[in-house]
Amino acid sequence: VQLQASGGGLVQAGGSLRLSCAASGSAFSSNSMAWYRQAPEKQRELVAAISSGGGNTNYADSVKGRFTISRDNARKTVYLQMNSLKPEDTAVYYCRNQGRGYWGQGTQVTVSS
């Protein structure tokens, strides 16, 4: 099973990015998925999570109202739409299969002020 994250990049404060995480294997649709991030010299933190069917989501307080997690089980892909980005959102973003504990390789998001 692999998780391939993409969509990171450099954006100005106030801008938007959409991250994607494409999964291979059969463990996607039956497991909740999540996005985490890790800034330099900080611990990895949970950003957003979504249930297997997509009906339940939760977010870190720091991103509520700005980020939206979604999934397409037919495409085996989970997304993170990030709006109104702030410099403090700068980090490497990782997707994770919460049920199986698999991590993606990370994608860098850099927000300039």
C-alpha positions as CSV (number, residue, x, y, z in Angstrom):
1,V,0.0,0.0,0.0
2,Q,1.3,3.4,-1.0
3,L,0.2,7.0,-0.4
4,Q,1.4,9.6,-2.8
5,A,0.9,13.2,-1.7
6,S,1.1,16.1,-4.1
7,G,0.0,19.7,-4.6
8,G,2.3,21.5,-2.3
9,G,4.2,24.6,-3.3
10,L,5.0,28.2,-2.6
11,V,2.1,30.6,-2.2
12,Q,1.6,34.1,-0.8
13,A,-0.3,34.7,2.4
14,G,-4.0,34.7,1.7
15,G,-3.6,32.3,-1.2
16,S,-4.9,28.8,-1.7
17,L,-3.6,25.3,-2.4
18,R,-5.2,21.9,-2.8
19,L,-3.3,18.9,-1.7
20,S,-4.1,15.4,-3.0
21,C,-3.1,12.0,-1.6
22,A,-3.6,9.1,-4.0
23,A,-3.7,5.6,-2.5
24,S,-2.9,2.2,-4.0
25,G,-4.1,-1.1,-2.6
26,S,-7.4,-2.1,-1.1
27,A,-7.3,-0.4,2.3
28,F,-8.5,3.0,1.3
29,S,-12.3,3.1,1.3
30,S,-12.7,1.2,4.6
31,N,-10.4,3.5,6.6
32,S,-10.5,7.0,7.9
33,M,-7.8,9.2,6.4
34,A,-6.0,12.3,7.8
35,W,-3.6,15.1,7.0
36,Y,-0.8,16.0,9.4
37,R,1.9,18.6,9.1
38,Q,5.3,19.2,10.6
39,A,7.0,22.5,10.7
40,P,10.7,22.8,11.3
41,E,11.7,22.0,14.9
42,K,8.1,21.2,15.8
43,Q,6.2,18.0,16.4
44,R,4.0,16.6,13.7
45,E,0.4,17.6,14.3
46,L,-3.0,16.5,13.1
47,V,-4.6,19.0,10.7
48,A,-7.7,17.3,9.6
49,A,-9.3,13.9,9.5
50,I,-12.2,12.3,7.6
51,S,-14.2,9.1,8.2
52,S,-14.2,6.2,5.7
53,G,-17.4,7.3,4.2
54,G,-16.6,11.0,4.3
55,G,-19.6,11.9,6.5
56,N,-17.5,13.0,9.5
57,T,-14.6,15.4,9.6
58,N,-12.6,17.1,12.3
59,Y,-10.0,19.9,12.2
60,A,-7.4,21.4,14.3
61,D,-8.5,24.7,15.8
62,S,-5.8,26.5,13.9
63,V,-7.3,25.6,10.5
64,K,-11.0,25.5,11.1
65,G,-12.9,27.6,8.6
66,R,-9.9,27.8,6.3
67,F,-9.2,24.1,5.4
68,T,-11.5,21.5,4.1
69,I,-10.8,17.8,3.9
70,S,-12.6,15.6,1.5
71,R,-12.3,12.2,-0.2
72,D,-13.2,10.4,-3.4
73,N,-13.3,6.6,-2.6
74,A,-13.8,5.7,-6.3
75,R,-10.5,7.5,-7.1
76,K,-8.9,6.4,-3.8
77,T,-7.9,10.0,-3.1
78,V,-8.1,12.3,-0.2
79,Y,-7.9,16.1,-0.6
80,L,-7.0,19.0,1.6
81,Q,-8.3,22.4,0.3
82,M,-6.4,25.1,2.0
83,N,-7.6,28.7,1.8
84,S,-6.6,31.9,3.4
85,L,-3.1,30.5,4.0
86,K,-0.9,32.0,6.6
87,P,2.9,31.9,7.0
88,E,2.4,29.7,10.1
89,D,0.8,27.1,7.8
90,T,4.3,26.5,6.3
91,A,5.2,22.8,6.9
92,V,5.6,19.5,5.3
93,Y,2.1,18.0,4.9
94,Y,1.6,14.2,5.2
95,C,-1.4,12.1,4.6
96,R,-2.1,9.0,6.7
97,N,-4.3,6.0,6.5
98,Q,-5.5,6.1,10.1
99,G,-6.8,2.6,10.2
100,R,-3.6,1.0,8.9
101,G,-1.1,3.5,10.1
102,Y,0.4,4.1,6.6
103,W,2.1,7.5,5.9
104,G,2.5,9.3,2.6
105,Q,5.9,10.8,1.7
106,G,5.0,14.4,2.5
107,T,4.6,17.5,0.4
108,Q,6.1,20.9,1.2
109,V,3.8,23.9,1.7
110,T,5.5,27.3,2.0
111,V,3.5,30.4,2.6
112,S,5.3,33.7,2.2
113,S,4.3,36.9,4.0
